[in-house]
Amino acid sequence: MDVIYTQHKIELYQIEKLLVYSLFVIHLYLRELKPLNTNKLEMPFPHCSLDLYQV
């Protein structure tokens, strides 16, 4: 029982690491895109930020 639990924890930790890594890659990608469209906001979800700034 204990072994299964630790194994599950390790899998969760690896998934977490993968998520953080992918978010970091997306952030870098957006930073690279920024010079191309400087007037657009640097956010992963542009529609959300546009809604915020149009209020």
CNS distance restraints for C-alpha pairs under 8 A (distance, minus, plus):
assign (resid   1 and name CA) (resid   5 and name CA) 6.38 0.50 0.50
assign (resid   2 and name CA) (resid   6 and name CA) 6.38 0.50 0.50
assign (resid   3 and name CA) (resid   7 and name CA) 6.14 0.50 0.50
assign (resid   4 and name CA) (resid   8 and name CA) 6.15 0.50 0.50
assign (resid   5 and name CA) (resid   9 and name CA) 6.27 0.50 0.50
assign (resid   6 and name CA) (resid  10 and name CA) 6.21 0.50 0.50
assign (resid   7 and name CA) (resid  11 and name CA) 6.37 0.50 0.50
assign (resid   8 and name CA) (resid  12 and name CA) 6.28 0.50 0.50
assign (resid   9 and name CA) (resid  13 and name CA) 6.15 0.50 0.50
assign (resid  10 and name CA) (resid  14 and name CA) 6.25 0.50 0.50
assign (resid  11 and name CA) (resid  15 and name CA) 6.31 0.50 0.50
assign (resid  12 and name CA) (resid  16 and name CA) 6.15 0.50 0.50
assign (resid  13 and name CA) (resid  17 and name CA) 6.17 0.50 0.50
assign (resid  14 and name CA) (resid  18 and name CA) 6.19 0.50 0.50
assign (resid  15 and name CA) (resid  19 and name CA) 6.23 0.50 0.50
assign (resid  16 and name CA) (resid  20 and name CA) 6.29 0.50 0.50
assign (resid  17 and name CA) (resid  21 and name CA) 6.10 0.50 0.50
assign (resid  18 and name CA) (resid  22 and name CA) 6.11 0.50 0.50
assign (resid  19 and name CA) (resid  23 and name CA) 6.17 0.50 0.50
assign (resid  20 and name CA) (resid  24 and name CA) 6.20 0.50 0.50
assign (resid  21 and name CA) (resid  25 and name CA) 6.25 0.50 0.50
assign (resid  22 and name CA) (resid  26 and name CA) 6.17 0.50 0.50
assign (resid  23 and name CA) (resid  27 and name CA) 6.14 0.50 0.50
assign (resid  24 and name CA) (resid  28 and name CA) 6.27 0.50 0.50
assign (resid  25 and name CA) (resid  29 and name CA) 6.11 0.50 0.50
assign (resid  26 and name CA) (resid  30 and name CA) 6.15 0.50 0.50
assign (resid  26 and name CA) (resid  44 and name CA) 7.89 0.50 0.50
assign (resid  27 and name CA) (resid  31 and name CA) 6.20 0.50 0.50
assign (resid  27 and name CA) (resid  44 and name CA) 7.75 0.50 0.50
assign (resid  28 and name CA) (resid  32 and name CA) 6.23 0.50 0.50
assign (resid  29 and name CA) (resid  33 and name CA) 6.34 0.50 0.50
assign (resid  30 and name CA) (resid  34 and name CA) 6.21 0.50 0.50
assign (resid  30 and name CA) (resid  42 and name CA) 6.84 0.50 0.50
assign (resid  30 and name CA) (resid  43 and name CA) 7.66 0.50 0.50
assign (resid  30 and name CA) (resid  44 and name CA) 7.46 0.50 0.50
assign (resid  31 and name CA) (resid  35 and name CA) 7.94 0.50 0.50
assign (resid  31 and name CA) (resid  42 and name CA) 7.44 0.50 0.50
assign (resid  33 and name CA) (resid  37 and name CA) 6.95 0.50 0.50
assign (resid  34 and name CA) (resid  38 and name CA) 5.61 0.50 0.50
assign (resid  34 and name CA) (resid  40 and name CA) 7.87 0.50 0.50
assign (resid  34 and name CA) (resid  42 and name CA) 6.79 0.50 0.50
assign (resid  41 and name CA) (resid  46 and name CA) 7.01 0.50 0.50
assign (resid  41 and name CA) (resid  49 and name CA) 7.35 0.50 0.50
assign (resid  42 and name CA) (resid  46 and name CA) 7.87 0.50 0.50
assign (resid  43 and name CA) (resid  49 and name CA) 7.04 0.50 0.50
assign (resid  45 and name CA) (resid  49 and name CA) 6.69 0.50 0.50
assign (resid  46 and name CA) (resid  50 and name CA) 6.03 0.50 0.50
assign (resid  47 and name CA) (resid  51 and name CA) 6.18 0.50 0.50
assign (resid  48 and name CA) (resid  52 and name CA) 6.33 0.50 0.50
assign (resid  49 and name CA) (resid  53 and name CA) 6.25 0.50 0.50
assign (resid  50 and name CA) (resid  54 and name CA) 6.02 0.50 0.50
assign (resid  51 and name CA) (resid  55 and name CA) 6.69 0.50 0.50
